């Protein structure tokens, strides 16, 4: 006979007398149990007991080893059995829903609720997504950007609160999503939310907002991944307050894909205390199928839908590049637990990609570009003896310098992090040209942009202008404003935690002003890193101009969706204009992202969209460098 006991999150296995059977001791060691030097027990810490205890009990039963359970272990086992049963029901329901054979008797009641309690009517694809979430209890919405995932969640939250199953909505996501959640709450449910933003600011003031009761609890709580990382213990206490049931939503959930990541750890720690859970992202598996593990652990923390054996098989097949087999395993585990609306399901007007506006470089910017690209070729011939890490930094720095030439030659005078290489040839006073560039000429692209913006404004169109460099953004904003167009600027330097919230609120005010039809702000100049997600511009803007591009295709794809979304793009095409310098690397950048965009678009509308989502993907520039400069000896 052995005894299983659980104290303070530790599971102990103690023999009644003598030593444990050898086969059991070996199995326990494999599971991470260690010998307690003060007793004969084997103890396991830092494991999810809800997963470990049922596994151990099944093993003991199979091996006919007699055991006794203390009250704590029995409680965990009962909770695990309840969670396992709930997950089984959710899997069956989700599977039948996707097959179209689920009992739909409750759909009429939900539709009646939508008709009588919501201000904004849901579209057919949103009703289906809402029913899936409502009936599976804890599930994911992987619909493409612009499909109305926030609207879907709010409709389900309203219904659950009407039924008395939840009391408040708690959203964790990037700060850029705070404004949209508040706006959408009012536009969907018909009144402003009693809302607390639990991010940034004074720590004591923020943490005092967790001290609520059933009478004082708000409608909507918003926090960032960074803040939750610091405050998760306080959120745990909030979620466990007597009589308050929280609906936890993880927005832009791809941010918690990293296994053992601090943000993921914080979300997982609070998820088990929520009454309902939902995750939202249009890009569910950014790099590999293992990215799904954390996401579904958040949804079902007491009974993970992807068992450890299945995870191991998925990773094994992925390593062997057997992606079809890995996808089948993953689909079998979590397919019923997510809903996805594809781009073609949205019924939007087409996206119109205009031919690039070809621009001839002016004299001095051409001198700078030719000098830099010539120097890069010379330096590339000397790279063979440099270390891999050094080469990576050098190639990245050189590509940034070349992209600066294509944006605004004066940028060449600014520093680039971890890059100090001199690109000026000895016989050319390039530094003097750069320092005095603004007195010599205006960039050719700037003249072309001002003409294009002027033409679009004459047609009554609002315009978003994208660029990747801060000084370029400032230049464009100032020059556009001088022509009498109301222009605002948003860019995305990484702010400190203390200033993060303030920056986001300022950003939200600018976006709200731009989206107002008669605000007088008709041109938004923006950096894709600051506005590529959680931002909607489509209700008043259907023209985007790309002043310069990077090789980051994921950012580019996300930026396209800012003006092509549900709730404004159904009857008006979205137009995209790219400015491109003739006979420069601009052509390679555009061709590269168009190729990757076509490939990624073909992938993203399948069940498992596996591609890089990093907001700065250096590998893409490294690939471009090798393509452009990797064979200088030939």
Residue pairs with C-beta under 8 A, 6 or more apart in sequence:
1 15
1 16
1 66
1 67
1 68
2 13
2 14
2 15
2 16
2 20
2 24
2 60
2 65
2 66
2 67
2 68
3 12
3 13
3 14
3 16
3 67
3 68
3 69
3 70
4 11
4 12
4 13
4 53
4 56
4 57
4 67
4 68
4 69
4 70
4 73
5 11
5 12
5 14
5 70
5 72
5 73
6 12
6 49
6 53
6 70
6 72
6 73
6 76
7 72
9 45
9 46
9 49
10 43
10 44
10 45
11 33
11 43
11 44
11 47
11 49
11 52
11 53
11 56
11 73
12 36
12 41
12 42
12 43
13 20
13 24
13 28
13 33
13 41
13 42
13 43
13 56
14 39
14 40
14 41
15 40
19 25
19 40
20 28
20 42
21 65
23 63
24 60
24 63
24 65
25 42
27 59
28 42
28 44
29 42
31 44
31 47
31 52
31 55
31 56
32 44
32 46
32 47
33 42
33 43
33 44
34 42
34 43
34 44
35 41
35 42
35 43
36 42
36 43
44 52
49 76
50 76
50 79
50 80
50 83
50 301
50 302
50 303
51 80
51 303
51 304
51 308
53 73
53 76
53 77
53 80
54 77
54 80
54 81
54 84
57 67
57 69
57 77
60 67
69 77
79 302
80 302
80 303
83 300
83 302
83 303
84 303
86 137
86 303
87 300
87 303
87 305
90 136
90 137
90 138
90 139
90 300
90 336
90 337
91 305
91 336
91 337
92 336
93 102
93 135
93 136
93 336
94 132
94 135
94 136
94 139
94 335
94 336
94 337
95 335
95 336
96 102
96 103
97 131
97 132
97 135
97 136
97 336
98 335
98 336
102 135
106 134
106 135
107 131
110 127
110 130
110 131
110 134
110 159
111 127
113 158
113 159
113 162
114 121
114 122
114 127
114 155
117 158
117 159
117 162
117 189
117 190
118 155
118 158
118 188
118 189
118 190
119 187
119 188
119 189
119 190
120 151
120 187
120 188
122 130
122 148
122 151
122 152
122 155
123 148
123 347
123 566
125 143
125 147
125 341
125 345
125 346
126 147
126 148
126 151
126 152
126 155
126 341
126 566
128 339
129 141
129 143
129 147
129 149
129 152
129 339
129 341
130 152
130 155
130 156
132 139
132 339
133 139
133 141
133 152
133 153
133 156
133 278
133 339
134 156
134 159
134 160
136 336
136 337
137 276
138 276
138 277
138 278
138 299
138 300
138 337
139 278
139 299
139 337
139 338
139 339
140 253
140 278
140 279
140 280
140 281
140 284
140 295
140 296
140 299
140 334
140 337
140 338
140 339
141 149
141 152
141 153
141 278
141 279
141 280
141 338
141 339
141 340
142 281
142 282
142 284
142 338
142 339
142 340
142 609
143 149
143 152
143 282
143 339
143 340
143 341
143 342
144 282
144 340
144 341
144 342
144 343
144 346
144 561
144 604
144 605
145 282
145 533
145 558
145 561
145 565
146 346
146 348
146 536
146 538
146 561
146 564
146 565
146 566
146 569
147 282
147 341
147 345
147 346
147 565
147 566
148 566
148 567
149 280
149 282
150 180
150 181
150 184
150 188
150 251
150 280
151 184
151 188
153 169
153 249
153 278
153 280
154 169
154 184
154 185
154 188
154 189
155 188
156 278
157 166
157 169
157 247
158 188
158 189
160 166
160 247
160 276
161 167
165 245
165 275
165 276
166 245
166 246
166 247
166 275
166 276
167 214
167 217
167 243
167 244
167 245
167 246
168 217
168 218
168 219
168 220
168 221
168 244
168 245
168 246
168 247
169 219
169 220
169 221
169 246
169 247
169 249
170 221
170 223
170 235
170 239
170 246
170 247
170 248
170 249
170 274
171 177
171 181
171 220
171 221
171 222
171 223
171 249
171 250
171 251
172 223
172 224
172 225
172 228
172 248
172 249
172 250
172 251
172 267
173 222
173 224
173 225
173 249
173 250
173 251
173 252
173 255
173 534
174 224
174 225
174 251
174 252
174 255
174 533
174 534
175 199
175 200
175 224
175 500
175 501
175 503
175 504
176 504
176 507
176 530
176 531
176 533
176 534
176 535
177 222
177 251
177 252
177 534
178 197
178 199
178 222
178 504
178 505
178 508
179 504
179 505
179 508
179 511
179 512
180 534
180 535
180 536
181 220
181 222
181 251
182 192
182 193
182 195
182 220
182 222
185 192
185 193
185 195
185 219
185 220
186 192
186 193
193 218
193 219
193 220
194 218
194 219
194 220
195 218
195 219
195 220
195 221
195 222
196 209
196 218
196 220
196 221
196 222
197 222
197 223
197 501
198 206
198 209
198 210
198 221
198 222
198 223
198 227
198 231
199 206
199 222
199 223
199 224
199 226
199 227
199 500
199 501
200 206
200 224
200 227
200 497
200 498
200 499
200 500
200 501
200 502
201 498
201 501
206 227
206 231
207 231
207 234
210 231
210 234
210 235
210 237
210 238
212 218
212 238
212 241
212 244
213 241
213 242
213 243
213 244
214 241
214 242
214 243
214 244
217 241
217 244
221 246
223 231
223 235
224 500
225 255
225 256
225 263
225 266
225 267
226 263
226 497
226 500
227 497
228 235
228 263
228 266
228 267
228 270
229 262
229 263
229 265
229 266
232 266
232 267
232 269
232 270
233 269
235 270
236 269
236 270
236 273
238 244
238 246
239 246
239 248
239 270
239 273
239 274
240 273
245 275
245 276
246 273
246 274
246 275
246 276
247 274
247 275
247 276
247 277
247 278
248 270
248 271
248 274
248 276
248 277
248 278
249 277
249 278
249 279
249 280
250 256
250 267
250 277
250 278
250 279
250 280
250 298
251 280
251 281
251 534
252 280
252 281
252 533
252 534
253 279
253 280
253 281
253 284
253 295
253 298
254 281
254 283
254 284
254 286
254 291
254 613
255 263
256 263
256 264
256 267
256 294
256 295
256 298
257 264
257 285
257 286
257 287
257 291
257 294
257 295
258 264
258 294
259 290
259 293
259 294
261 294
264 294
267 294
267 298
268 294
268 297
268 298
268 301
271 277
271 297
271 298
271 299
271 301
272 301
272 302
277 298
277 299
277 300
278 299
279 295
279 298
279 299
281 295
282 604
283 554
283 604
283 609
283 611
283 613
284 291
284 292
284 295
284 338
284 608
284 609
285 291
285 292
285 608
285 609
285 610
286 610
286 611
286 612
286 613
286 614
287 610
287 611
287 612
287 613
288 318
288 610
289 314
289 318
289 323
289 326
289 327
289 330
289 608
289 610
290 311
290 314
290 315
290 318
292 306
292 330
292 334
293 304
293 306
293 311
296 304
296 305
296 306
296 333
296 334
296 337
297 304
297 306
299 305
299 337
300 337
305 333
305 334
305 337
306 314
306 330
306 333
306 334
307 333
310 329
310 332
310 333
313 326
313 329
314 326
314 329
314 330
317 323
317 325
317 326
317 329
318 326
323 610
327 607
327 608
330 608
331 607
331 608
335 607
340 607
342 605
343 601
343 604
343 605
344 605
346 566
347 570
348 564
348 565
348 566
348 569
348 570
349 569
349 570
349 571
349 572
349 573
349 574
350 573
350 574
351 560
351 564
351 573
351 574
351 576
352 573
352 574
352 575
352 576
353 576
354 575
354 576
354 577
354 578
356 578
356 579
356 580
356 590
357 448
357 452
357 577
357 578
357 579
357 580
358 580
358 581
358 582
359 444
359 445
359 447
359 448
359 579
359 580
359 581
359 582
360 444
360 581
360 582
361 369
361 444
361 581
361 582
361 583
361 584
362 441
362 442
362 443
362 444
363 441
364 409
364 433
364 437
364 440
364 441
365 405
365 409
365 437
365 441
365 443
365 444
367 428
367 430
367 433
368 405
368 409
368 412
368 430
368 433
368 434
368 437
369 402
369 405
369 406
369 409
369 581
369 584
371 423
371 424
371 425
371 428
371 430
372 401
372 402
372 405
372 412
372 423
372 430
373 402
373 405
373 585
374 425
375 423
375 424
375 425
376 398
376 401
376 402
376 423
376 629
377 629
377 632
379 394
379 398
379 421
379 423
380 629
380 630
380 632
381 632
381 633
383 391
383 394
386 394
392 618
392 622
393 418
393 419
394 419
394 421
395 621
395 622
395 625
396 419
396 618
396 621
396 622
397 416
397 418
397 419
397 421
398 419
398 421
398 423
398 625
399 551
399 621
399 624
399 625
400 416
400 419
400 621
401 412
401 416
401 423
402 585
403 468
403 548
403 550
403 585
403 589
404 411
404 412
404 414
404 469
405 411
405 412
405 584
406 445
406 548
406 581
406 584
406 585
406 586
406 589
407 443
407 445
407 467
407 468
407 469
407 472
407 547
407 548
408 443
408 446
408 469
408 471
408 472
408 475
409 433
409 434
409 437
409 443
410 434
410 437
410 438
410 471
411 469
411 471
411 472
412 423
412 430
412 434
413 431
413 434
413 435
414 471
423 430
424 430
424 431
433 440
442 479
444 581
445 547
445 548
445 579
445 581
446 475
446 476
446 479
448 579
449 465
449 476
449 480
449 545
449 547
449 579
450 479
450 480
450 483
452 545
452 577
452 579
453 463
453 465
453 480
453 483
453 485
453 523
453 545
454 483
454 485
456 463
456 543
457 463
457 485
457 522
457 523
461 541
461 542
461 543
462 514
462 522
462 523
462 524
462 540
462 541
462 542
462 543
463 522
463 523
463 524
463 541
463 543
463 544
463 545
464 523
464 524
464 525
464 526
464 537
464 541
464 543
464 544
464 545
464 562
464 563
465 476
465 480
465 523
465 524
465 525
465 526
465 544
465 545
465 547
466 526
466 527
466 528
466 544
466 545
466 546
466 547
466 559
467 473
467 476
467 525
467 526
467 527
467 547
467 548
468 527
468 528
468 529
468 548
468 549
468 550
469 548
470 491
470 493
470 527
472 547
472 548
473 489
473 491
473 525
473 526
473 527
474 489
476 487
476 525
476 547
477 487
477 488
477 489
477 525
480 487
480 523
480 525
481 487
485 522
485 523
486 519
486 520
486 521
486 522
486 523
487 521
487 522
487 523
487 524
487 525
488 510
488 513
488 514
488 521
488 523
488 524
488 525
489 510
489 524
489 525
489 526
490 507
490 510
490 511
490 524
490 525
490 526
490 527
490 530
490 531
491 526
491 527
491 529
491 530
492 527
492 529
492 530
492 531
495 503
507 530
510 521
510 524
511 524
511 531
511 535
511 537
513 519
513 521
514 521
514 522
514 524
514 537
514 540
514 541
515 536
515 537
515 539
515 540
515 541
516 540
517 540
524 537
524 541
528 550
528 552
528 555
528 556
528 558
528 559
529 555
529 615
529 616
531 559
531 562
532 555
532 558
532 559
532 562
532 615
533 558
535 562
536 562
536 565
536 567
537 562
537 563
538 562
538 563
538 564
538 565
538 567
538 568
538 569
538 574
539 567
539 568
540 568
541 563
542 563
542 569
542 572
542 573
542 574
542 575
543 563
543 574
543 575
543 577
544 559
544 560
544 562
544 563
544 574
544 575
544 576
544 577
545 577
545 578
545 579
546 576
546 577
546 578
546 579
547 579
548 579
548 586
549 556
549 578
549 586
549 589
549 590
549 593
550 556
550 589
550 621
551 589
551 592
551 593
551 617
551 620
551 621
551 623
551 624
552 593
552 614
552 615
552 616
552 617
552 620
553 592
553 593
553 596
553 597
553 600
553 617
553 620
554 600
554 611
554 612
554 613
554 614
554 615
554 617
555 615
556 593
556 597
557 597
557 600
557 601
557 604
560 574
560 576
563 569
563 574
564 574
578 590
580 586
580 587
580 590
585 628
588 624
588 627
588 628
589 624
592 620
592 624
596 620
600 609
600 611
603 609
603 610
603 611
604 611
612 619
612 620
